[in-house]
Every structure is written in C-alpha cells, then in structure tokens.
Amino acid sequence: MTEQQLLDAARAGDEDAYTRLVAAHRRELHAHCYRMLGSSEDAEDALQETLLRAWRGLPRFEGRSSVRSWLYRIATNASLRLAERRRPLVLPSDQGPPWDPHAEMPEAHPEPIWLEPLPDAPEAYEERESVELAFVAALQLLPARQRAVLILRDVLGFSGTEVAEALGTSRAAVDSALQRAHGTVDARLPARSQQATLRELGDAGQRELTARFTRAWDAGDVDGIVALLTDDATITMPPFPSWYAGRDAIAAFFRGGPFRTGNRWRTVPTAANGQLAVAGYLHDGDAYVAHGVHVLEVDGDRLAGWTAFLGPEVVARFGLPRRLQEETPTPGP
C-alpha cells in the first residue's frame, strides 16, 4: 500500500494501517525527541505521546503538509511540553571546574540531571552528526524553543514559515531565535565533528583504535590508556559531578580509582551517538558486572577523552547483558 492508501485506511479507523504508516518515521522521530530532551528514555515518552496524539488527531489531518512534517510538528510540541516540566540535562563539565584527581570523589548526584547516551545511532550521516554527544550537549544549553527552532531549521531543513506554523509564532521570531541559538551552539562545538574525524580515520583505523583502548583497559594498563590520549583530554562520569582534565590528572585518577589494586575489567565494543563506544564490566565475585558505557571522542588517531555513563541500567539499554561469566565470550559490537 502507498502512504496515501495507508493514510486513508488509518483515517477510516484501521489501527494496523496507522501502525504501518508511522513505522517508517519512528526511528527519526525518536532521534528528534532525543535531540530536544537529551534523554533516550524521555525521548521514548515523547514519541509515545506523539503517536497517541497523531492517532487521535487523524480525523483533523487535512493533508496540507506531508505526514512526516505533521508528525514532526506533534513530536516537537510533545518534547517542548516535557522540556518545560524539568531542567535541561547537562554533562558534569558544564557544572564546574575539573576535579582534583587526588581528592575523594564526590557523591553521585541522585536526581536525573545528566545527559544520557543514545544507543544504536541512526544510519544516515546527517542524523549521526546531529546526535553526536557534543552537539546534543550544546543544544541542552539553549532555551527549549530556541532548541526546537535550531533543530527544525538546521537539522531537519524545514523552512522558517513551516517552523513558525509548527511553534505558533512569527517568521521574524523564528529567525531571531535561530540567530541566538547559533551564537550559543557554535561557541561550544569542536572544530570538527566526530563524523568527519571517523571518516578520515577509516573503518580499519576505528577498529584498531578501539582495539588498542579495550586491550589496555582490560589489562589494567594505565600507561597504555594514557598513551592513547591527547594532552588536553577530558573524562566525565555521570552521575558523578567530578570530571578530570589532562593526561596527568586522568592517570592519577585511574590509579586511585578504576584501576586500583584488585579491580579487573572487561570491555565490549558498542556504538552510541554516532560515535565509537565500549561497555565496561567490573569483576565482582564469579562474574563481570555491567558498570557503564564509555562514549569515546576521537581526535586524529588518538582520544580526546570520553564520557562514561555509569550504571548497569545504561548498559542494558544497549541490549547488552548485565553480567558476563568468567568463561563467557565477549559479545561483538
């Protein structure tokens, strides 16, 4: 059936036709809600609200725009409603200066204030670049409506008039919001996207860099890990508010923290936010227990650092097991 036939059937009350109609848009709508909210779980909530509102609103859909544009309009406003009910999510590096690696780590922040990773990044290049961690983190620094304007205009390519209609505002207000949003986001983004860096590194280079990192991590080789870092590398570890900057500080933290005597690790390659990533498992008794997902930032053939999203529930969202037995083969990416 064509999209128009599915639409006609759905408007006549055929729920199966509606499910098929929206199926082609689910993945990109979820990515859109994630950009808006910085949380894959919140994005799923916004997506479910979008699909419910769209189903209920089908009788009023006049077809003046495409189904895709109509769904994006609903998803944007669902995300705005959710964003307005809670504070923007951030990374620890947005909250204060680097932590002293010799000081005791602070307590984990119990409230959901931290940006979350996006498992299984979309396939299209444009979408991969627009869910990179640095970009999504910069978006969260914008007021919610500025965020919506920038995403709709720059990422999705909607016209200023379309965005004004979607947000119930004027074209002039959209243009003004876009200009202000650019000023904030452009100042926070690195000179090169991860997609440009990874393309230059190539598939073989990406595999080699990931393998070098995982070999050093699994061996507890702090010097080997630090050798992979740029001089100004940083690591952050939500939900802990502390973060560390520079190879010396990172090495000191590692020796007194993750790689202190007795700790044993295993890593599993994965992917998040269109970037290289690994899941970490810490040995506990007779098994390795899921500890977190490290989203890597590549700079040339080295690492400019990573964000370690800690917690077994984070690993589970990537479809990976919560425990690896001693003899369990390491899952592939």
N, C-alpha and C positions, 0 to 999 in steps of 0.2 A: 504494500500500500504506500502511496505517496504521503508526504507530510500533510497535504491538504485533505486527503481521504481520512487519515488518522485524526486530524483536527475535527472534521465533520462528524466522524463517529464518536469522538470524545464529547463533543458538544451535545450529541444526542444521548449521552449518559453511559457510553461504553468505557468502563474503567480500564479494561485491558488495552484499548486503543490509546487512552490517555497515558498509561504507563509506557507504552511503546513510543508515543510522541515525545515524551520528556526524557527518555532514556539516553538519547544522543547528546543531551545537554547537561546531564547530571555532573559529570566529571569537571567540566569547565565552570559550572555554577558553584561547585564546592570550592574550587580554586579561587574563584572570585570572592566568595564569602570569607575564605581564609585570608586573603589579602586585606579585606576590610577589618577582620577581627583578630588576626594573629594567633588563632587557636583552631586546630583541626576539629576539636570537639564542638566548640561554639559554631564553627562553620557548618558542621553537620546539623546542628539545631536550626540554624538559619535556613539551610537548604530544605529541611523537612517543613518548616513554616512556609517557605516559598512554594513548594509543591502542593501543599494543602490549600493555600490561598489561590494558587493558579487553578486548581481543580474547581474550587467554589466559584471562581470568577469567570470560568469559561463561557457561561451564557452571555456575559457582558463584553467578551472579547470580540471586537468588530473587525479585526484583521487589517487595521490601518498600518500596523507595523508587522515585522516578522514575529513568529513565535519566539525565536531566540531573543530578540530585543525586548519583547513583552516579559519574558521570564527574567531577564537581567534587571529590568525595572523593578519587578517584585522582589528579587533577591537583594538588590541594593537597599531598598527600603526596609526589608526584614533585618538586614545587617545593621542598618542605622538605628533601628529601634533597640536592638540588642546592645550596640555600642554605647548608646546613650544611658544604659542602665548600669554600666560598670566602667571602671577606669581603664585606660588603654594599657595593653600588655607591653612590657619592655624587657630588655636584657640588663643584667647586672652592671654592665659597663655604662649604661645610661643613668645609673643611680648615684655614682660617686667615684672617687679616685681608686686606683689599683690597691690591692690589699698587700700588707707586709707578709711575705711568704714564711717568715719565722714566727709570726703571731698565730695564736689559736684561731681556727676557722670560726666564723660566727654561726649562729643557729640558722637552720633553713627557714626561709620565710613561709609560713603555713598558708597564706592566702594565695589565691590564683592571680598573681600579678605579672607572671613571666610569660614572655613569648613562647610558643610551642613550635616544634618542628612539623613539617608536612611530609608524611610518608609517601613513597611512590610518586615522585614528581611527574607532572603531565609530560606527554611525549613531545608536543610541539615546542620548537625552540623558543618562540615568543613567550609561551607560557612558562617554560623553565626559567627564563631570565626574570620573569615578573614574579616568581615565588622564591627567588634567592633570598637567603636569610637577611642580608644587609638591606635589601630593598624593602622587605616586609617590615623589618625593624624601623627603618626610616619612615615608612607610612604611618606607623603607630604614633609617631610624634606629632602628626597632624590632627587638627580637629576633625571629627568624623565626616562632616560634609565636604571639607577640603579633600579628605582621603578619597571619598566617593568620586568627586569631580576628577581628580588626577587619574584614578584607575579607569573610569569610564572613557575619558578623553585619550589618555596616552597609551594605556594598555589595550583597551578594547576597541579604540578607534571610533567611538560614537561622536557624532557632530555636537557642537555646542548647543544647538537647538534641541537635539534629542536629549542631551543631559539636562537641560533646563526643564524640559517637559517631565522627565523622569523624577526630578527632585522638586518640582513645583516651584521653580524660581525663574529668574530672568536670564537671558543670554549674557547680559553685562555682568551679573553676579557670578555666573559660571566662569567667565573669562578672568574676573578678578580673583576668584578662589584658586583658579589654576595657576595664575602667576605667583600667588603667595605660596602655594604648595610646592612649586618648583624651587623657590628660594630655600625652603627648609630641606627638601629631599636631596637636591643636588649637592648641598653642602655636606651631606652625611655619607654619600655614596663613595666607594673606592673608585679610583681612576678607571679600572677595568672590571667588567662583570666576570663572574665565575665562568659563565658560558664561553666568553672569549678566551679566558685562560685555559679552560679544559680543552677547547678545540685545538689550541696551539700545542698543548701537551700531547694530544692524541690518545687513542684508546690504549695503546701499549704503554705509554708513559703514565697514564692514570692507573693502570693495573700495577705497574712497578712501584709507583709512589705509595699506593695503598698497601701493597705487599710489604714494603720496607717499614711502613708505620706499624702494621699489625705484627710483623716479626719482632720488632723492637719492643712493642707493648707487651706481647705475650711472654717475652723473655725477661721482662722487668729491666730492660736496658735503658736507663735514664739518659746516659750519654748518647745512645743511638737515637732516641727520640729527639733530644735537643739538637742533634746534628741536622735533623730534617727541618728545623725551624729557621725562619728569618730572624734577624737581630731584634726586630721590634714586634715579634709575635705576641699574641694575647690569647688567654684561655678564660672562658667564663663557664659557670656551672650551675645554672638554675636548678633547684630552688635556693641555692646558697647565694647571698648577695655579694660574696667576695669574688674578685677576679684578679688575674695576675698578668703583668706586662713585662716582656723582655726575657731572653733566654736564661739569664742567671736566676731571675726570680722564679721562673717556671721550674727550673731544675731543683731549686731549693724546696719549693712546694712539693714536687713529686717525691723527693727523697724522704720528706717527713710526713707525706700523706698517702697518695695512691700506691706508692712503691716502698712503703716502709716494710721492715722485715716481717716476713710471714705472709704477705699478700701475694696471691697468684692470680693471673688473669688469663682469659681467653677472649678473642675478638671475632666478630662475624661481620664481613662486609655487607653493606646495605646501601641505600640511597635516600636522600632527603632534600627537599627544597631545590631540586635540580643540581645538587652538589654531591661530592663523594662523602660517604659516611660509614661509620662502623658502630656496631653494638658491642658494648663491653660487658663481660661476665666475670664476677669476682668469686673466687673459690670459697666455699663455705661447707665444711664437713666433707661429704662424699660427692658433691656436685658443684658446678659453677652456676651462680645465681645471677639473673639479669640485673644489671646495675644502671645502664643508661645508654643513650645514643649520642655519639660524637659527630657533629656535622662539621666537616673539615673545610677550611678556607685555603685554597691553593694559590700560590704566588710563584709563577715560573715552574720550576721542578721541586719547590720546597713548600712548606706550610707556613702561612701567616697566622696560624693558630686554629682554634676550633671552639665551638660551643658544645659543651657536654650537657645534654638534657637528662638529668638523673632521675631514676625511679624505674622499677620493674614494669609499671604500667605503660611507660613510654615505649619500652622495648616491645611489649605485647601489641601496641598499636601498629607496629611494623610487620606484624604477622610472624614474629619470631618467638621461639619458646622462652618460657620464664626460667627454665633450668636446662643445663647441659650436663649430662652424666660424664664421668671421667673418660669413658670409652666412646662417647657419642661423637661421630664425625662432625666437624664444623659445617653448618649449613652454608650453601653458596649464597651469592648476592641475590 
